[in-house]
Amino acid sequence: MCGIAGILCLRESSNPPTVDELERMAGALEHRGPDEFGFYRDDYAGLAHSRLSIIDISTGQQPLCNQDGTLWVTFNGEIFNYVELREELIKCGHQFRTRSDTEVVVHAYEQWGNKAFERFNGQFAIALWDAKNRSMVFARDWAGILPLHYTEFEGRLYFGSEVKAIFASNPNIPREFDPRGLAETFTFWSIVPPQSVYRGIREVEPGHFRIYRDGQVVDRAYFEPGYPRDRSELLCATIEEAAEAVRSSLEEATRLRMLRADVPVGSYLSGGLDSSLVACLGLKAKGAGFKTFSLRFEDAEYDETKYQRDMVAH
C-alpha cells in the first residue's frame, strides 16, 4: 500500500505546484508508504509518492518516467501480470531500466494508451502525467480496491490516495461534510464512488479512467461486469464443474499475489471463511515462511480468536 498525490493546473494563470505543497501531501500519506518519498514537478503539474517497497526495492522509485522523460507516473498497488506484460512490451521494442511493475505501467500506456488498463491484472490507482500533451490520466482497478480522490479548487486539480493529502496541500480547500456521503456511509458502511463524505471531493470510479486535457474532461469505463444472457453462454454445465472453475481461479489469483513480491508475504486471518480459504491457498503457494496476522476483540460478540487459533493449528 503506497500513497499517491498531486496537483494539476487547469488554467494558464494558475500557480505551478510547489515542492512544499507536494511534500505536505506526501507527508500526510507517510503511514501508507514510509520507505521512500519521491516528487516530480513542472510548470503545469506535480506528482508525489510515498512508497511501501514490494517489487524491485532498489530501483523502483517513483514518480517514474519513460525513456524521454515526457510521461510520468505515480502509482499505488500491484500489477500481478507485469512479468508477462513486460515480455510482450520488450518484443514491441520497449527498453526497461528497472524490474518494477511501475515501469510496466508507463510502457504499457505508451504502447496501448487507455487500452492498457484492460490488460492489467491487479489492484491499482494510477496517475499518469503526459507532459508533451499536457494531459493527466487517472485509472482505478475494476474492483475499486485502491482509492483515488480528487477535487477542483481555484483553477487547480488536487488528487490523492486519501482526502487528508488534498487537505494538507491547501488549507483553503473547503472541509464540509456531504449529507449524501454520510447517508451512504451509515447505510452501506461505505460510500459509493464517485460520491465521498466531503462536499466537492469526488472519487474515481472503479473500472474507469479519467482524462484532463485542454480544459476538457473524459471519464469512461474500461471494464463492465458481464453476466450470461442465456444457458448457452454458461461456462459450466454442472455444480462440480462450477466449483472447480472457482477453485482454479482462486488458486491462480492467490499464487500470483504470494509469489510476485521481493519481500515476505502473508495474509490477514480473521477466522472467517474468506480469510481462512485465502490463508490455506497462500500456504499452498508459498510454502515455508508463510505467516498470518490476526486481531482480537475484548468484546466477546465480535471476537473470533477461537476460530483464528483453530485455523492456525490446521
C-alpha positions as CSV (number, residue, x, y, z in Angstrom):
1,M,0.0,0.0,0.0
2,C,1.6,3.2,-1.2
3,G,0.3,6.8,-1.2
4,I,0.0,8.9,-4.3
5,A,-0.9,12.6,-4.7
6,G,-0.5,15.6,-7.0
7,I,-1.7,18.9,-8.4
8,L,-2.6,19.9,-11.9
9,C,-3.0,23.5,-13.2
10,L,-6.3,23.7,-15.0
11,R,-5.7,27.3,-16.1
12,E,-2.7,29.1,-17.6
13,S,-2.9,31.7,-14.8
14,S,-2.7,29.0,-12.0
15,N,0.4,28.9,-9.9
16,P,2.7,26.0,-10.6
17,P,2.8,23.3,-7.9
18,T,5.5,23.9,-5.3
19,V,7.8,21.4,-3.7
20,D,6.4,22.5,-0.3
21,E,2.8,21.6,-1.4
22,L,3.9,18.2,-2.7
23,E,5.9,17.4,0.5
24,R,2.9,18.2,2.7
25,M,0.8,15.9,0.6
26,A,3.3,13.0,0.7
27,G,3.8,13.6,4.4
28,A,0.1,13.2,5.0
29,L,0.4,9.7,3.4
30,E,3.5,8.6,5.2
31,H,1.6,5.8,7.0
32,R,0.8,4.3,3.6
33,G,4.4,4.3,2.4
34,P,7.1,5.0,5.0
35,D,10.1,3.6,2.9
36,E,10.7,6.5,0.5
37,F,9.3,9.8,-0.8
38,G,9.5,11.0,-4.4
39,F,8.4,14.1,-6.3
40,Y,8.1,15.4,-9.8
41,R,7.0,18.9,-10.8
42,D,7.0,21.2,-13.8
43,D,5.1,24.4,-14.7
44,Y,1.8,22.6,-15.0
45,A,1.7,19.5,-12.8
46,G,3.2,18.0,-9.7
47,L,3.3,14.3,-8.6
48,A,4.1,13.0,-5.1
49,H,4.7,9.4,-3.9
50,S,5.1,7.8,-0.5
51,R,6.4,4.3,-1.1
52,L,5.9,0.9,0.5
53,S,8.5,-1.2,-1.2
54,I,7.3,-4.5,-2.5
55,I,8.7,-5.1,-6.0
56,D,12.1,-4.1,-7.2
57,I,13.1,-2.4,-3.9
58,S,16.4,-1.0,-5.1
59,T,15.3,0.7,-8.4
60,G,11.5,1.0,-8.4
61,Q,11.4,4.6,-7.1
62,Q,8.5,6.9,-8.1
63,P,7.4,9.1,-9.7
64,L,8.9,7.2,-12.7
65,C,9.2,8.3,-16.3
66,N,9.6,6.8,-19.8
67,Q,12.8,6.9,-21.8
68,D,12.5,10.5,-23.0
69,G,11.0,11.9,-19.7
70,T,7.7,13.0,-21.2
71,L,5.5,10.5,-19.4
72,W,5.5,10.3,-15.6
73,V,3.6,8.0,-13.3
74,T,2.8,7.9,-9.6
75,F,1.1,4.5,-8.8
76,N,-0.3,2.7,-5.8
77,G,-0.9,-1.0,-6.0
78,E,0.4,-4.0,-7.8
79,I,0.2,-5.3,-11.4
80,F,0.3,-9.1,-10.9
81,N,0.8,-10.0,-14.5
82,Y,3.6,-7.5,-15.0
83,V,6.1,-10.2,-15.9
84,E,4.1,-11.3,-18.9
85,L,3.3,-7.7,-19.9
86,R,7.0,-6.8,-19.7
87,E,8.0,-9.6,-22.0
88,E,5.3,-8.5,-24.5
89,L,6.4,-4.9,-24.4
90,I,10.1,-5.8,-24.9
91,K,9.1,-7.6,-28.1
92,C,7.4,-4.4,-29.1
93,G,10.7,-2.6,-28.8
94,H,10.4,-1.0,-25.3
95,Q,13.6,-0.9,-23.2
96,F,13.4,-1.2,-19.4
97,R,15.8,0.0,-16.8
98,T,14.1,-1.4,-13.7
99,R,12.4,-4.7,-12.8
100,S,9.4,-2.9,-11.3
101,D,5.7,-3.3,-12.2
102,T,5.6,0.6,-12.2
103,E,7.7,0.8,-15.3
104,V,5.4,-1.7,-17.0
105,V,2.6,0.7,-16.4
106,V,4.4,3.5,-18.2
107,H,5.4,1.5,-21.2
108,A,2.0,-0.2,-21.4
109,Y,0.4,3.2,-21.6
110,E,2.9,4.3,-24.3
111,Q,2.1,1.2,-26.3
112,W,-1.7,0.8,-25.9
113,G,-3.0,4.1,-24.4
114,N,-6.2,3.8,-22.5
115,K,-6.5,0.1,-23.6
116,A,-3.6,-0.7,-21.3
117,F,-5.8,-0.6,-18.2
118,E,-7.9,-3.5,-19.6
119,R,-4.7,-5.6,-19.7
120,F,-3.7,-5.1,-16.0
121,N,-4.4,-8.0,-13.7
122,G,-4.1,-6.2,-10.4
123,Q,-5.2,-3.6,-7.9
124,F,-4.2,-0.1,-8.6
125,A,-4.8,3.6,-8.5
126,I,-2.7,5.4,-11.2
127,A,-2.0,9.0,-12.1
128,L,-0.1,9.5,-15.4
129,W,1.1,12.9,-16.5
130,D,1.8,13.3,-20.2
131,A,4.0,16.4,-20.2
132,K,4.1,16.6,-24.0
133,N,0.4,16.7,-24.4
134,R,-0.3,18.3,-21.1
135,S,-2.8,15.6,-20.1
136,M,-3.4,14.0,-16.7
137,V,-4.8,10.4,-16.7
138,F,-6.3,8.7,-13.7
139,A,-7.2,5.0,-13.7
140,R,-8.5,2.7,-11.0
141,D,-8.8,-1.1,-10.8
142,W,-12.2,-2.6,-11.7
143,A,-13.0,-3.7,-8.1
144,G,-12.1,-0.4,-6.5
145,I,-9.6,-1.8,-4.1
146,L,-7.2,1.1,-4.2
147,P,-8.7,4.6,-3.6
148,L,-8.2,7.8,-5.6
149,H,-9.9,11.1,-4.6
150,Y,-9.9,14.4,-6.4
151,T,-11.3,18.0,-6.3
152,E,-11.1,21.2,-8.3
153,F,-10.4,24.4,-6.4
154,E,-9.4,27.9,-7.7
155,G,-8.2,26.7,-11.1
156,R,-6.3,23.6,-9.9
157,L,-7.0,19.9,-9.6
158,Y,-5.9,18.2,-6.4
159,F,-5.8,14.4,-6.0
160,G,-4.6,11.8,-3.5
161,S,-5.0,8.3,-2.2
162,E,-6.7,9.9,0.9
163,V,-8.6,13.1,1.4
164,K,-6.2,14.2,4.1
165,A,-3.5,14.6,1.4
166,I,-5.7,17.0,-0.5
167,F,-6.4,19.0,2.7
168,A,-2.7,19.1,3.5
169,S,-1.8,20.8,0.2
170,N,-4.0,23.8,0.7
171,P,-5.7,25.0,3.9
172,N,-8.3,27.0,2.0
173,I,-9.9,23.9,0.4
174,P,-13.4,23.6,2.0
175,R,-13.8,20.9,4.6
176,E,-17.5,20.3,4.7
177,F,-19.4,17.0,5.1
178,D,-21.7,16.0,2.4
179,P,-25.0,14.6,3.8
180,R,-25.4,12.2,0.9
181,G,-22.0,10.8,1.5
182,L,-22.7,10.4,5.2
183,A,-26.0,8.7,4.4
184,E,-24.3,6.2,2.2
185,T,-21.6,5.5,4.8
186,F,-24.2,4.8,7.5
187,T,-26.4,2.7,5.1
188,F,-23.8,0.7,3.3
189,W,-20.7,1.0,5.6
190,S,-19.0,2.8,2.7
191,I,-19.6,5.5,0.1
192,V,-20.5,4.5,-3.5
193,P,-18.0,6.2,-5.9
194,P,-17.9,8.9,-7.2
195,Q,-19.5,10.1,-4.0
196,S,-17.4,10.9,-1.0
197,V,-18.2,12.1,2.5
198,Y,-16.9,15.6,1.7
199,R,-18.7,18.2,-0.3
200,G,-16.8,18.9,-3.5
201,I,-14.5,16.0,-3.3
202,R,-15.1,13.0,-5.6
203,E,-13.6,9.6,-6.1
204,V,-12.5,8.0,-9.4
205,E,-15.0,5.2,-10.1
206,P,-13.8,1.6,-10.1
207,G,-13.1,0.3,-13.6
208,H,-12.8,3.8,-15.0
209,F,-10.2,6.1,-16.5
210,R,-10.5,9.9,-16.3
211,I,-8.5,12.3,-18.5
212,Y,-7.9,16.1,-18.1
213,R,-6.7,17.8,-21.3
214,D,-7.2,21.2,-22.8
215,G,-9.9,22.2,-20.4
216,Q,-11.9,19.0,-21.2
217,V,-12.6,16.0,-19.0
218,V,-13.2,12.5,-20.3
219,D,-14.5,9.8,-17.9
220,R,-15.1,6.3,-19.3
221,A,-15.4,2.8,-18.1
222,Y,-12.8,0.3,-19.3
223,F,-14.5,-2.6,-17.5
224,E,-18.1,-3.7,-17.2
225,P,-19.1,-7.0,-15.4
226,G,-20.6,-9.5,-17.8
227,Y,-23.3,-12.0,-17.0
228,P,-24.7,-14.8,-19.1
229,R,-27.8,-13.9,-21.0
230,D,-28.9,-17.5,-21.5
231,R,-27.8,-21.0,-20.8
232,S,-25.7,-21.3,-24.0
233,E,-23.3,-18.7,-22.5
234,L,-22.7,-20.6,-19.3
235,L,-19.1,-21.7,-18.8
236,C,-20.0,-24.7,-16.7
237,A,-22.7,-27.4,-17.0
238,T,-22.6,-28.9,-13.5
239,I,-22.1,-27.7,-10.0
240,E,-18.9,-29.8,-9.8
241,E,-17.5,-28.0,-12.9
242,A,-18.5,-24.6,-11.5
243,A,-16.8,-25.4,-8.2
244,E,-13.6,-26.5,-10.0
245,A,-13.6,-23.3,-12.1
246,V,-13.9,-21.1,-9.0
247,R,-11.3,-23.1,-7.1
248,S,-8.9,-22.8,-10.1
249,S,-9.4,-19.1,-10.3
250,L,-8.8,-18.6,-6.6
251,E,-5.7,-20.7,-6.6
252,E,-4.2,-18.7,-9.5
253,A,-5.1,-15.3,-8.0
254,T,-3.6,-16.3,-4.7
255,R,-0.5,-17.7,-6.3
256,L,0.3,-14.5,-8.2
257,R,-0.1,-12.4,-5.0
258,M,2.1,-14.7,-2.9
259,L,5.0,-15.2,-5.3
260,R,5.4,-11.9,-7.1
261,A,7.0,-9.8,-4.4
262,D,10.5,-9.1,-3.2
263,V,9.5,-9.0,0.4
264,P,7.9,-11.6,2.7
265,V,4.2,-12.1,2.1
266,G,1.5,-13.3,4.4
267,S,-2.2,-12.8,4.9
268,Y,-4.7,-11.5,7.4
269,L,-6.6,-14.3,9.2
270,S,-9.9,-13.1,10.7
271,G,-11.3,-16.6,11.5
272,G,-14.0,-16.2,8.8
273,L,-14.4,-18.4,5.8
274,D,-12.9,-16.0,3.2
275,S,-9.7,-15.2,5.0
276,S,-9.3,-18.9,6.1
277,L,-9.5,-20.0,2.5
278,V,-7.0,-17.4,1.3
279,A,-4.6,-18.5,4.1
280,C,-4.9,-22.2,3.1
281,L,-4.3,-21.3,-0.6
282,G,-1.4,-18.9,0.4
283,L,0.3,-21.6,2.4
284,K,-0.1,-24.0,-0.5
285,A,1.5,-21.5,-2.9
286,K,4.2,-20.0,-0.7
287,G,5.2,-23.0,1.5
288,A,7.7,-22.3,4.2
289,G,7.8,-18.8,5.6
290,F,4.2,-18.0,5.2
291,K,2.7,-16.1,8.2
292,T,-0.8,-14.9,9.1
293,F,-1.8,-12.0,11.3
294,S,-5.0,-11.6,13.3
295,L,-6.8,-9.1,15.6
296,R,-8.6,-9.9,18.8
297,F,-11.5,-8.0,20.3
298,E,-12.3,-7.6,24.0
299,D,-16.0,-7.7,23.2
300,A,-16.9,-11.4,23.0
301,E,-19.6,-10.7,20.5
302,Y,-17.0,-9.7,17.9
303,D,-14.0,-11.8,19.0
304,E,-13.1,-14.7,16.7
305,T,-9.9,-15.8,18.5
306,K,-11.0,-19.4,18.8
307,Y,-11.6,-19.8,15.0
308,Q,-8.3,-18.0,14.3
309,R,-6.4,-20.4,16.5
310,D,-8.2,-23.4,15.0
311,M,-7.1,-22.3,11.5
312,V,-3.5,-21.6,12.6
313,A,-3.3,-25.1,14.1
314,H,-4.9,-26.6,10.9
